[in-house]
């Protein structure tokens, strides 16, 4: 992408998403995620109602009576954006591609974070770690993230959601809020990695999808391309069986995703490319308050 064109796109996204963050999301973001980052403060004798998982067993053994760890809310939180950059995100039949929407969502969340003086980091993934940008504060850093969201080209075409989750668990030591943004088209089993990551961090999943992945139009013979394998084929969309098969595949993938998120206790929302992501994010935030 030409430098001048890229600058214009960055500026356009900044104007739109920063306004949303300042006027709509900042308060809800802080309320929904405050207290998720907790720092150890002290130990005290166990009191009725304390979480059993907060018991300090070393101190308890020495004192011969139960003691609990006391935590206090950290003033500064860290947000990590885990962004699917695989080729399937370039698909779109509505007003924008999945990647376009993903970029706007990520930028909106990033500006909401810096409104609360939080750090923001970015991790691009396909079926490998494509790029890791450590968390920092400030508008200049956010604009750099937006440039990367707009212009970054992955080395691999595939998708493996376990990869960024395992990286998050191993590389990011301090507890953070991590937004996993993807179309969740992945044949790998990522439940174990998701469960482990969500125990250490606060993982939130955002699925971005296109309506034509859910339901094919009846337009006759259609040439389609699998962006991740490069394979092309012709399908007859006038066939009810073909349309039913596509719907069955989408429903099956969605069911597996939802079961995985539910069992891993990960909050989530699904957003279609022709829908308003503002409403979806507000609903997600409200459910966490």
C-alpha positions as CSV (number, residue, x, y, z in Angstrom):
1,X,0.0,0.0,0.0
2,X,1.3,3.5,-0.9
3,X,2.5,5.5,2.0
4,X,0.2,8.4,1.3
5,X,-2.8,6.1,0.9
6,X,-1.9,4.3,4.1
7,X,-1.6,7.6,6.1
8,X,-5.1,8.6,4.9
9,X,-6.6,5.2,5.9
10,X,-4.9,5.4,9.3
11,X,-6.3,8.9,9.9
12,X,-9.8,7.9,8.7
13,X,-9.8,4.9,11.1
14,X,-8.4,7.1,14.0
15,X,-11.2,9.7,13.6
16,X,-13.9,7.1,13.6
17,X,-12.7,4.7,16.2
18,X,-11.2,7.2,18.6
19,X,-14.5,9.1,18.6
20,X,-16.4,5.9,19.5
21,X,-13.9,5.1,22.2
22,X,-14.1,8.5,23.8
23,X,-17.8,9.0,23.6
24,X,-19.2,5.5,24.0
25,X,-16.8,2.8,25.0
26,X,-14.3,4.2,27.5
27,X,-16.6,4.1,30.6
28,X,-18.1,0.7,29.7
29,X,-14.6,-0.7,29.0
30,X,-13.3,0.4,32.4
31,X,-16.3,-0.8,34.2
32,X,-16.3,-4.2,32.4
33,X,-12.6,-4.9,32.9
34,X,-11.7,-3.1,36.1
35,X,-10.5,-5.4,38.8
36,X,-9.5,-8.0,36.3
37,X,-5.8,-7.0,36.8
38,X,-5.0,-7.7,40.4
39,X,-1.8,-7.4,42.3
40,X,-0.8,-9.2,45.5
41,X,-0.9,-7.0,48.5
42,X,-0.6,-9.0,51.8
43,X,-1.8,-12.1,53.6
44,X,-4.3,-12.2,56.5
45,X,-6.0,-14.8,58.5
46,X,-8.7,-16.6,56.5
47,X,-12.2,-15.1,56.9
48,X,-15.5,-16.7,56.1
49,X,-16.4,-15.9,52.4
50,X,-12.8,-15.8,51.2
51,X,-12.0,-17.7,48.0
52,X,-10.4,-21.1,48.8
53,X,-8.1,-20.6,45.8
54,X,-6.7,-17.5,47.5
55,X,-5.4,-19.5,50.5
56,X,-1.6,-19.1,50.9
57,X,-0.7,-22.7,51.7
58,X,2.9,-21.9,52.7
59,X,1.9,-19.4,55.3
60,X,-1.0,-21.7,56.4
61,X,1.5,-24.5,57.0
62,X,3.8,-22.3,59.1
63,X,1.1,-20.8,61.2
64,X,-1.1,-23.9,61.6
65,X,-4.2,-21.9,60.7
66,X,-5.5,-20.8,57.2
67,X,-4.3,-17.6,55.7
68,X,-5.6,-15.9,52.6
69,X,-3.8,-13.8,50.0
70,X,-5.2,-10.2,49.7
71,X,-5.2,-8.6,46.3
72,X,-5.8,-5.1,45.2
73,X,-6.9,-3.7,41.9
74,X,-4.0,-2.5,39.7
75,X,-4.4,1.0,38.5
76,X,-2.8,0.2,35.2
77,X,-4.1,-2.7,33.1
78,X,-2.7,-4.2,30.0
79,X,-4.7,-5.1,26.9
80,X,-3.4,-7.6,24.3
81,X,-5.0,-7.9,20.9
82,X,-4.6,-11.4,19.4
83,X,-5.5,-10.8,15.8
84,X,-6.1,-13.5,13.1
85,X,-4.2,-12.4,10.0
86,X,-4.8,-15.5,7.9
87,X,-6.0,-15.2,4.3
88,X,-9.6,-16.2,5.1
89,X,-10.0,-12.8,6.7
90,X,-9.7,-11.1,3.3
91,X,-13.1,-12.5,2.3
92,X,-16.1,-10.2,2.3
93,X,-19.3,-9.8,0.3
94,X,-20.9,-6.9,2.1
95,X,-19.6,-3.3,2.5
96,X,-16.3,-4.5,4.0
97,X,-14.1,-7.6,4.4
98,X,-13.7,-9.4,7.6
99,X,-10.2,-7.9,7.9
100,X,-11.6,-4.4,7.5
101,X,-14.1,-4.9,10.4
102,X,-11.4,-6.7,12.5
103,X,-9.2,-3.6,12.1
104,X,-11.9,-1.2,13.2
105,X,-12.8,-3.3,16.2
106,X,-9.1,-3.6,17.3
107,X,-8.6,0.1,16.8
108,X,-11.7,0.9,18.8
109,X,-10.6,-1.3,21.7
110,X,-7.1,0.1,21.6
111,X,-8.4,3.7,21.9
112,X,-10.7,2.7,24.7
113,X,-7.7,1.3,26.6
114,X,-5.6,4.4,26.3
115,X,-8.5,6.5,27.4
116,X,-8.0,4.6,30.7
117,X,-4.2,5.0,30.5
118,X,-3.7,1.3,29.9
119,X,-1.1,-0.3,27.8
120,X,-1.9,-2.1,24.5
121,X,0.0,-4.8,22.7
122,X,-0.7,-6.6,19.4
123,X,0.0,-10.2,18.3
124,X,-0.6,-11.2,14.7
125,X,-1.1,-14.9,14.0
126,X,-1.9,-17.3,11.2
127,X,-0.8,-20.9,11.9
128,X,2.3,-19.3,13.4
129,X,3.2,-16.1,15.3
130,X,3.5,-13.5,12.5
131,X,4.5,-10.5,14.7
132,X,4.5,-9.5,18.3
133,X,4.3,-5.8,19.3
134,X,4.8,-5.4,23.1
135,X,2.3,-3.3,25.1
136,X,2.9,0.4,25.3
137,X,0.8,3.5,26.0
138,X,-0.1,6.5,24.0
139,X,-1.6,7.7,20.7
140,X,1.6,7.4,18.7
141,X,1.8,3.7,19.7
142,X,-1.9,3.1,18.7
143,X,-1.4,4.7,15.3
144,X,1.5,2.4,14.7
145,X,-0.7,-0.6,15.6
146,X,-3.4,0.7,13.2
147,X,-0.8,1.0,10.4
148,X,0.2,-2.6,11.0
149,X,-3.4,-3.8,11.1
150,X,-4.0,-2.1,7.7
151,X,-0.8,-3.1,5.9
152,X,0.8,-6.2,7.5
153,X,1.2,-9.2,5.1
154,X,1.4,-12.6,6.8
155,X,4.0,-15.2,5.7
156,X,1.6,-18.1,6.2
157,X,-2.0,-18.6,4.9
158,X,-3.4,-21.1,7.5
159,X,-5.0,-20.7,10.9
160,X,-4.1,-22.3,14.3
161,X,-5.7,-20.5,17.2
162,X,-3.7,-22.5,19.7
163,X,-0.5,-20.8,18.6
164,X,-1.3,-17.3,19.9
165,X,-2.9,-18.6,23.1
166,X,0.2,-20.7,23.9
167,X,2.4,-17.7,23.2
168,X,0.2,-15.5,25.4
169,X,0.4,-18.0,28.3
170,X,4.2,-18.4,28.0
171,X,5.4,-14.9,27.0
172,X,3.1,-12.4,28.7
173,X,3.9,-12.8,32.4
174,X,1.6,-10.1,33.9
175,X,-2.1,-10.8,33.9
176,X,-3.8,-9.0,31.1
177,X,-7.1,-8.7,29.2
178,X,-6.6,-10.4,25.8
179,X,-9.1,-9.9,22.9
180,X,-8.9,-12.9,20.6
181,X,-10.3,-11.6,17.2
182,X,-10.8,-14.1,14.5
183,X,-13.3,-15.7,12.1
184,X,-12.6,-19.0,14.1
185,X,-12.4,-21.0,10.9
186,X,-9.9,-23.5,12.4
187,X,-9.8,-27.3,12.1
188,X,-7.4,-27.6,15.1
189,X,-8.5,-28.3,18.6
190,X,-7.7,-25.1,20.6
191,X,-9.8,-25.8,23.7
192,X,-6.9,-26.8,26.0
193,X,-4.8,-23.8,25.0
194,X,-7.8,-21.5,25.5
195,X,-8.6,-22.9,28.9
196,X,-5.0,-22.6,30.1
197,X,-4.7,-19.0,28.7
198,X,-7.9,-17.9,30.4
199,X,-6.8,-19.2,33.8
200,X,-3.7,-16.9,33.6
201,X,-5.3,-14.0,31.7
202,X,-8.8,-12.6,31.0
203,X,-9.5,-13.8,27.5
204,X,-12.4,-12.4,25.5
205,X,-13.3,-13.9,22.1
206,X,-14.7,-11.8,19.2
207,X,-15.8,-13.7,16.1
208,X,-16.0,-11.8,12.8
209,X,-17.8,-13.5,9.9
210,X,-19.5,-12.9,6.6
211,X,-23.1,-13.7,5.8
212,X,-22.1,-15.7,2.8
213,X,-20.2,-18.1,5.0
214,X,-23.4,-18.8,6.7
215,X,-25.7,-19.0,3.7
216,X,-24.9,-19.2,-0.1
217,X,-27.1,-17.1,-2.5
218,X,-28.9,-18.9,-5.3
219,X,-27.0,-17.5,-8.2
220,X,-26.1,-20.6,-10.3
221,X,-22.6,-21.7,-11.0
222,X,-20.0,-19.8,-8.9
223,X,-16.2,-19.9,-8.9
224,X,-14.8,-19.9,-5.3
225,X,-11.3,-19.7,-3.9
226,X,-10.1,-21.1,-0.6
227,X,-7.9,-18.3,0.5
228,X,-5.9,-20.4,2.9
229,X,-5.1,-23.3,0.5
230,X,-5.2,-21.4,-2.8
231,X,-7.6,-24.1,-4.2
232,X,-10.3,-22.9,-6.6
233,X,-13.5,-24.8,-7.6
234,X,-16.9,-24.3,-9.2
235,X,-20.0,-24.9,-7.1
236,X,-23.6,-24.9,-8.2
237,X,-25.4,-22.6,-5.8
238,X,-28.8,-23.3,-7.5
239,X,-28.5,-26.8,-5.8
240,X,-30.4,-27.0,-2.5
241,X,-28.0,-29.8,-1.5
242,X,-25.0,-27.5,-2.0
243,X,-26.5,-24.6,-0.1
244,X,-27.6,-27.0,2.7
245,X,-24.1,-28.4,2.9
246,X,-22.6,-24.9,3.3
247,X,-25.2,-24.1,6.1
248,X,-24.4,-27.4,7.8
249,X,-20.7,-26.7,7.7
250,X,-21.1,-23.2,9.2
251,X,-23.5,-24.4,11.9
252,X,-21.1,-27.2,12.9
253,X,-18.1,-24.9,13.1
254,X,-20.2,-22.3,15.1
255,X,-21.4,-25.0,17.5
256,X,-17.8,-26.3,18.1
257,X,-16.6,-22.8,18.7
258,X,-19.4,-22.0,21.1
259,X,-18.9,-25.2,23.0
260,X,-15.1,-24.5,23.3
261,X,-15.7,-21.0,24.5
262,X,-18.3,-22.0,27.0
263,X,-16.3,-24.9,28.5
264,X,-13.2,-22.6,28.7
265,X,-15.4,-19.9,30.4
266,X,-14.5,-17.3,27.9
267,X,-16.8,-14.3,27.3
268,X,-17.5,-13.8,23.6
269,X,-19.6,-12.1,20.9
270,X,-20.1,-12.8,17.1
271,X,-20.3,-9.9,14.7
272,X,-21.3,-10.1,11.0
273,X,-19.5,-7.8,8.5
274,X,-22.8,-6.1,7.5
275,X,-23.8,-5.5,11.1
276,X,-23.0,-2.8,13.6
277,X,-20.1,-3.8,15.8
278,X,-20.7,-1.0,18.2
279,X,-23.9,-2.6,19.4
280,X,-22.2,-6.0,19.7
281,X,-19.3,-4.6,21.8
282,X,-21.6,-2.7,24.0
283,X,-23.6,-5.9,24.7
284,X,-20.4,-7.7,25.4
285,X,-19.3,-5.1,27.9
286,X,-22.7,-4.9,29.6
287,X,-22.7,-8.7,30.2
288,X,-19.5,-8.4,32.1
289,X,-20.7,-5.6,34.4
